[in-house]
């Protein structure tokens, strides 16, 4: 832990409003992110006087580079600081600027959230399991400053999220993230929360809530055109006339701005019940891989339309030991095609989808960018980091990083012990974005 005086002095070092932060300043800001103390002492409050003579615009620039935890902490400095920071955190322009700055500042690191499956936790499904909820999720911030080391330089923290009403087991929750807000969903219960500012809200009851409706996918993302956060939820109504099962696809959309649901059009012809892979969100569009139907299903948040996208080169998962998984690489949708044969090295094909034309069925060209491997004891590709490293899961459940440039592998350890297996859940960034909408938030 660093001295509070050093911490506050670092604020003045890396936060110059006259230019973008240099590499050294980015490292200083990363250090501040990791090492700010949990409690601001009287010494740090005294150091706040250093900034009193700064022009208001410069002080706001300094504050826009701080992580949310530090801003909340510095509200305790004085009444004037509380009023200033409180007003800035409610100012949409400052919140957006803070989000941009945090994204730029964290180019030298990646934050991932893991769901750590604990065997002890899984067997305990009564009310005594609730206190263990906060130990289930871990956030891991990976520094990209030393890629030549065999091991990663990372910071592991407990990651706190609210529990869905009536639920104590988070295994079957659907979780998504956008700009610091996390969406938790199961059945008709949906919560939006921002852990960085300790704010959450339960969404109104969805429109589609009949006993015959079964939700397949839930996505949460930002509509830049409407300046609104939206939740899309789609699934199937199941019918059994004459003992023959039929499906009818239905979908609905929630707007945080209006705090309401409405049903929207969806065209999805299915002859069997589908199974979806983990969704990805990129540049305003959600993507799901329907591995039972060998097609990618997408939803454009801006235009509110669904779209079916063929696999590259009519690729088909025809063998039981081959799989497809979606990801995002350099702001493009990536498709992993890989084998999962045990006992032999496996290769991973990485395909990248070019820009699609909205509403065009077959206008999403794919390009095979690279082939990774063959690699021994690697089971699943998980996600790309910001420095062109790929997170992989080994056959024994452990994690490793693969450098696309040097083709080197690095060990990646989150927690020690044999009772927990870390499962990557989503990438994360701390922000000041509020979940407030048509009704008050909970904090």
MIRO-269036 format. One record per residue (C-alpha): residue number from 1; residue in one letter; x, y, z. Coordinates in steps of 0.1 Angstrom, whole numbers. Layout:
REM MIRO-269036
REC pos code     u     v     w
REC NUM    a     X     Y     Z
...
This chain:
REM MIRO-269036
REC pos code     u     v     w
REC   1    x     0     0     0
REC   2    x    14    34    -9
REC   3    x    14    66    12
REC   4    x   -17    87     9
REC   5    x     4   118     1
REC   6    x    20    99   -28
REC   7    x   -14    88   -40
REC   8    x   -29   122   -41
REC   9    x     3   137   -57
REC  10    x     0   111   -84
REC  11    x   -33   126   -93
REC  12    x   -16   159  -102
REC  13    x    11   141  -122
REC  14    x   -10   121  -146
REC  15    x   -40   143  -151
REC  16    x   -27   172  -171
REC  17    x   -56   187  -192
REC  18    x   -33   201  -219
REC  19    x   -24   168  -236
REC  20    x   -31   131  -236
REC  21    x   -14   110  -209
REC  22    x    20    96  -218
REC  23    x    29    60  -213
REC  24    x    45    68  -180
REC  25    x    14    87  -169
REC  26    x    -8    58  -179
REC  27    x    13    36  -157
REC  28    x    10    61  -128
REC  29    x   -28    61  -133
REC  30    x   -29    23  -133
REC  31    x    -9    24  -100
REC  32    x   -34    48   -85
REC  33    x   -62    25   -96
REC  34    x   -47    -5   -79
REC  35    x   -32    11   -48
REC  36    x   -57    38   -35
REC  37    x   -63    31     1
REC  38    x   -98    21    13
REC  39    x  -100    50    37
REC  40    x   -89    85    30
REC  41    x   -69    97    60
REC  42    x   -66   133    73
REC  43    x   -33   136    55
REC  44    x   -49   130    21
REC  45    x   -76   155    29
REC  46    x   -49   181    37
REC  47    x   -32   174     4
REC  48    x   -65   183   -13
REC  49    x   -55   219    -6
REC  50    x   -30   216   -33
REC  51    x   -58   217   -59
REC  52    x   -77   246   -43
REC  53    x   -59   272   -65
REC  54    x   -64   253   -97
REC  55    x   -90   268  -122
REC  56    x  -123   249  -121
REC  57    x  -118   236  -156
REC  58    x   -84   221  -148
REC  59    x   -97   206  -115
REC  60    x  -126   190  -134
REC  61    x  -100   176  -159
REC  62    x   -80   161  -131
REC  63    x  -111   145  -115
REC  64    x  -122   131  -149
REC  65    x   -91   108  -149
REC  66    x   -98    93  -114
REC  67    x  -114    59  -108
REC  68    x  -149    61   -93
REC  69    x  -136    48   -60
REC  70    x  -113    78   -56
REC  71    x  -140   103   -66
REC  72    x  -164    88   -40
REC  73    x  -136    89   -14
REC  74    x  -126   125   -21
REC  75    x  -162   136   -15
REC  76    x  -153   134    21
REC  77    x  -126   160    19
REC  78    x  -149   190    25
REC  79    x  -184   203    19
REC  80    x  -172   222   -12
REC  81    x  -155   191   -26
REC  82    x  -186   170   -19
REC  83    x  -208   195   -37
REC  84    x  -184   197   -67
REC  85    x  -179   160   -72
REC  86    x  -216   152   -65
REC  87    x  -226   176   -92
REC  88    x  -200   163  -117
REC  89    x  -212   127  -111
REC  90    x  -247   138  -120
REC  91    x  -235   157  -151
REC  92    x  -239   136  -183
REC  93    x  -211   154  -201
REC  94    x  -187   147  -173
REC  95    x  -198   111  -169
REC  96    x  -192   105  -207
REC  97    x  -158   123  -206
REC  98    x  -149   102  -175
REC  99    x  -158    70  -194
REC 100    x  -137    80  -224
REC 101    x  -107    89  -202
REC 102    x  -110    57  -182
REC 103    x  -110    37  -214
REC 104    x   -79    55  -227
REC 105    x   -62    52  -194
REC 106    x   -67    15  -192
REC 107    x   -53     7  -226
REC 108    x   -23    -7  -207
REC 109    x   -46   -32  -188
REC 110    x   -77   -53  -191
REC 111    x  -102   -60  -164
REC 112    x  -121   -94  -165
REC 113    x  -148  -107  -142
REC 114    x  -147  -144  -134
REC 115    x  -173  -167  -119
REC 116    x  -154  -190   -96
REC 117    x  -173  -222   -93
REC 118    x  -169  -235   -58
REC 119    x  -178  -272   -51
REC 120    x  -187  -263   -15
REC 121    x  -209  -234   -27
REC 122    x  -227  -256   -53
REC 123    x  -238  -281   -27
REC 124    x  -253  -255    -4
REC 125    x  -285  -241   -18
REC 126    x  -303  -231    14
REC 127    x  -303  -197    29
REC 128    x  -268  -201    44
REC 129    x  -254  -198     9
REC 130    x  -262  -161     7
REC 131    x  -231  -148    26
REC 132    x  -209  -167     1
REC 133    x  -223  -148   -28
REC 134    x  -197  -121   -25
REC 135    x  -169  -146   -27
REC 136    x  -182  -162   -59
REC 137    x  -172  -134   -84
REC 138    x  -136  -121   -88
REC 139    x  -124   -92  -109
REC 140    x   -89   -95  -123
REC 141    x   -71   -65  -137
REC 142    x   -42   -77  -160
REC 143    x   -13   -53  -166
REC 144    x     2   -54  -201
REC 145    x    35   -38  -191
REC 146    x    56   -70  -191
REC 147    x    47   -95  -219
REC 148    x    81  -113  -217
REC 149    x    75  -127  -182
REC 150    x    62  -163  -179
REC 151    x    35  -151  -155
REC 152    x    10  -122  -156
REC 153    x    11   -92  -134
REC 154    x   -25   -89  -122
REC 155    x   -46   -77   -93
REC 156    x   -74   -99   -80
REC 157    x  -104   -85   -60
REC 158    x  -137   -97   -48
REC 159    x  -164   -85   -71
REC 160    x  -197   -75   -54
REC 161    x  -231   -77   -72
REC 162    x  -266   -77   -59
REC 163    x  -286  -110   -58
REC 164    x  -317  -115   -80
REC 165    x  -349  -115   -58
REC 166    x  -355  -151   -46
REC 167    x  -323  -164   -61
REC 168    x  -292  -176   -41
REC 169    x  -274  -195   -69
REC 170    x  -259  -173   -96
REC 171    x  -249  -203  -118
REC 172    x  -279  -200  -141
REC 173    x  -281  -162  -143
REC 174    x  -276  -145  -177
REC 175    x  -251  -117  -173
REC 176    x  -241   -89  -196
REC 177    x  -220   -57  -193
REC 178    x  -219   -23  -210
REC 179    x  -200     9  -199
REC 180    x  -198    -2  -163
REC 181    x  -234   -13  -159
REC 182    x  -241   -50  -154
REC 183    x  -274   -67  -164
REC 184    x  -284   -98  -144
REC 185    x  -314  -118  -157
REC 186    x  -332  -151  -149
REC 187    x  -367  -159  -160
REC 188    x  -387  -126  -156
REC 189    x  -363  -111  -130
REC 190    x  -339   -85  -143
REC 191    x  -316   -62  -124
REC 192    x  -292   -34  -136
REC 193    x  -264   -25  -113
REC 194    x  -232    -4  -113
REC 195    x  -209   -19   -87
REC 196    x  -184    10   -89
REC 197    x  -209    35   -76
REC 198    x  -230     9   -56
REC 199    x  -262    15   -75
REC 200    x  -288    -9   -87
REC 201    x  -324   -12   -98
REC 202    x  -349   -39  -105
REC 203    x  -366   -36  -139
REC 204    x  -404   -37  -143
REC 205    x  -420   -70  -151
REC 206    x  -415   -80  -188
REC 207    x  -444   -81  -212
REC 208    x  -437  -117  -222
REC 209    x  -444  -135  -190
REC 210    x  -469  -163  -199
REC 211    x  -463  -199  -187
REC 212    x  -457  -210  -223
REC 213    x  -429  -185  -230
REC 214    x  -393  -195  -224
REC 215    x  -366  -169  -227
REC 216    x  -336  -179  -248
REC 217    x  -314  -148  -248
REC 218    x  -310  -115  -230
REC 219    x  -287   -86  -241
REC 220    x  -279   -53  -225
REC 221    x  -263   -25  -246
REC 222    x  -261    12  -254
REC 223    x  -280    29  -282
REC 224    x  -257    58  -292
REC 225    x  -283    73  -316
REC 226    x  -310    75  -289
REC 227    x  -285    80  -260
REC 228    x  -304    52  -242
REC 229    x  -295    19  -226
REC 230    x  -317   -10  -237
REC 231    x  -324   -46  -227
REC 232    x  -335   -70  -254
REC 233    x  -351  -103  -244
REC 234    x  -363  -130  -269
REC 235    x  -375  -165  -267
REC 236    x  -402  -190  -277
REC 237    x  -438  -197  -270
REC 238    x  -442  -235  -270
REC 239    x  -474  -251  -283
REC 240    x  -484  -288  -282
REC 241    x  -515  -292  -304
REC 242    x  -521  -329  -312
REC 243    x  -489  -337  -292
REC 244    x  -468  -321  -319
REC 245    x  -445  -293  -305
REC 246    x  -445  -260  -323
REC 247    x  -425  -228  -316
REC 248    x  -433  -192  -321
REC 249    x  -405  -167  -316
REC 250    x  -413  -135  -297
REC 251    x  -391  -106  -285
REC 252    x  -394   -75  -263
REC 253    x  -373   -44  -256
REC 254    x  -367   -24  -225
REC 255    x  -357    13  -225
REC 256    x  -339    27  -195
REC 257    x  -350    62  -206
REC 258    x  -387    54  -206
REC 259    x  -384    26  -179
REC 260    x  -408     4  -199
REC 261    x  -411   -27  -220
REC 262    x  -426   -32  -254
REC 263    x  -429   -61  -278
REC 264    x  -410   -59  -310
REC 265    x  -409   -80  -342
REC 266    x  -388  -110  -346
REC 267    x  -385  -135  -375
REC 268    x  -369  -168  -365
REC 269    x  -381  -200  -381
REC 270    x  -372  -230  -360
REC 271    x  -381  -267  -363
REC 272    x  -364  -278  -331
REC 273    x  -357  -260  -298
REC 274    x  -325  -240  -301
REC 275    x  -295  -237  -278
REC 276    x  -274  -205  -278
REC 277    x  -238  -198  -271
REC 278    x  -226  -168  -250
REC 279    x  -236  -135  -267
REC 280    x  -212  -107  -276
REC 281    x  -219   -70  -281
REC 282    x  -200   -49  -306
REC 283    x  -207   -15  -320
REC 284    x  -244   -15  -312
REC 285    x  -251   -51  -322
REC 286    x  -256   -83  -302
REC 287    x  -246  -117  -317
REC 288    x  -256  -152  -305
REC 289    x  -244  -184  -321
REC 290    x  -273  -210  -324
REC 291    x  -252  -241  -323
REC 292    x  -282  -263  -328
REC 293    x  -289  -246  -361
REC 294    x  -255  -235  -373
REC 295    x  -264  -198  -377
REC 296    x  -255  -166  -360
REC 297    x  -285  -145  -347
REC 298    x  -280  -108  -342
REC 299    x  -299   -78  -329
REC 300    x  -292   -42  -339
REC 301    x  -299   -19  -309
REC 302    x  -300    12  -330
REC 303    x  -325     0  -356
REC 304    x  -342   -26  -333
REC 305    x  -340   -54  -359
REC 306    x  -330   -90  -358
REC 307    x  -308  -106  -384
REC 308    x  -296  -141  -393
REC 309    x  -260  -143  -404
REC 310    x  -245  -174  -422
REC 311    x  -213  -189  -409
REC 312    x  -181  -183  -430
REC 313    x  -178  -204  -461
REC 314    x  -209  -222  -451
REC 315    x  -189  -236  -422
REC 316    x  -209  -263  -403
REC 317    x  -202  -279  -370
REC 318    x  -207  -314  -382
REC 319    x  -184  -332  -358
REC 320    x  -191  -337  -322
REC 321    x  -156  -326  -312
REC 322    x  -157  -293  -331
REC 323    x  -171  -261  -316
REC 324    x  -178  -224  -325
REC 325    x  -175  -195  -301
REC 326    x  -179  -158  -307
REC 327    x  -157  -129  -294
REC 328    x  -146   -93  -302
REC 329    x  -112   -86  -316
REC 330    x  -101   -50  -324
REC 331    x  -137   -38  -325
REC 332    x  -147   -66  -350
REC 333    x  -167   -98  -344
REC 334    x  -144  -128  -343
REC 335    x  -154  -164  -346
REC 336    x  -134  -192  -331
REC 337    x  -136  -226  -348
REC 338    x  -117  -253  -328
REC 339    x  -115  -289  -320
REC 340    x  -117  -302  -284
REC 341    x  -101  -336  -288
REC 342    x   -85  -347  -256
REC 343    x   -51  -362  -257
REC 344    x   -39  -345  -289
REC 345    x   -28  -309  -298
REC 346    x   -56  -288  -313
REC 347    x   -57  -257  -336
REC 348    x   -80  -227  -334
REC 349    x   -91  -209  -365
REC 350    x   -99  -172  -360
REC 351    x  -124  -157  -385
REC 352    x  -133  -120  -385
REC 353    x  -166  -105  -398
REC 354    x  -165   -74  -419
REC 355    x  -191   -47  -417
REC 356    x  -227   -59  -424
REC 357    x  -253   -39  -443
REC 358    x  -283   -34  -421
REC 359    x  -312   -57  -432
REC 360    x  -291   -76  -458
REC 361    x  -293  -113  -452
REC 362    x  -261  -124  -469
REC 363    x  -238   -93  -468
REC 364    x  -216  -101  -438
REC 365    x  -183  -112  -454
REC 366    x  -158  -133  -433
REC 367    x  -120  -134  -435
REC 368    x   -99  -161  -419
REC 369    x   -73  -140  -401
REC 370    x   -51  -167  -385
REC 371    x   -47  -202  -372
REC 372    x   -34  -207  -336
REC 373    x   -16  -238  -327
REC 374    x   -17  -267  -327
REC 375    x   -16  -263  -289
REC 376    x   -14  -291  -264
REC 377    x   -39  -293  -234
REC 378    x   -59  -263  -246
REC 379    x   -97  -267  -245
REC 380    x  -115  -234  -251
REC 381    x  -106  -200  -265
REC 382    x  -123  -174  -242
REC 383    x  -116  -137  -250
REC 384    x   -91  -113  -265
REC 385    x   -73   -88  -243
REC 386    x   -64   -53  -253
REC 387    x   -28   -62  -261
REC 388    x   -36   -89  -287
REC 389    x   -33  -117  -262
REC 390    x   -59  -145  -262
REC 391    x   -72  -160  -229
REC 392    x   -75  -198  -232
REC 393    x   -88  -224  -208
REC 394    x   -68  -256  -205
REC 395    x   -83  -291  -204
REC 396    x   -77  -292  -166
REC 397    x   -97  -260  -161
REC 398    x   -66  -237  -156
REC 399    x   -60  -205  -176
REC 400    x   -32  -194  -200
REC 401    x   -26  -164  -222
REC 402    x   -14  -167  -258
REC 403    x     5  -138  -274
REC 404    x    -6  -135  -311
REC 405    x    27  -118  -321
REC 406    x    53  -138  -302
REC 407    x    32  -170  -301
REC 408    x    43  -175  -265
REC 409    x    21  -189  -237
REC 410    x    20  -174  -202
REC 411    x     5  -189  -171
REC 412    x   -25  -170  -156
REC 413    x   -34  -177  -120
REC 414    x   -64  -161  -103
REC 415    x   -69  -180   -70
REC 416    x   -50  -207   -53
REC 417    x   -67  -239   -41
REC 418    x   -83  -270   -56
REC 419    x  -120  -262   -46
REC 420    x  -126  -235   -72
REC 421    x  -125  -233  -110
REC 422    x  -125  -198  -125
REC 423    x  -149  -193  -155
REC 424    x  -145  -161  -175
REC 425    x  -178  -142  -175
REC 426    x  -173  -108  -190
REC 427    x  -149   -79  -196
REC 428    x  -155   -49  -173
REC 429    x  -147   -12  -169
REC 430    x  -155     9  -138
REC 431    x  -176    39  -147
REC 432    x  -199    66  -133
REC 433    x  -228    57  -155
REC 434    x  -260    56  -135
REC 435    x  -288    31  -137
REC 436    x  -314    58  -129
REC 437    x  -342    60  -154
REC 438    x  -380    64  -149
REC 439    x  -379    54  -113
REC 440    x  -353    60   -85
REC 441    x  -322    38   -82
REC 442    x  -312    18   -51
REC 443    x  -279    25   -35
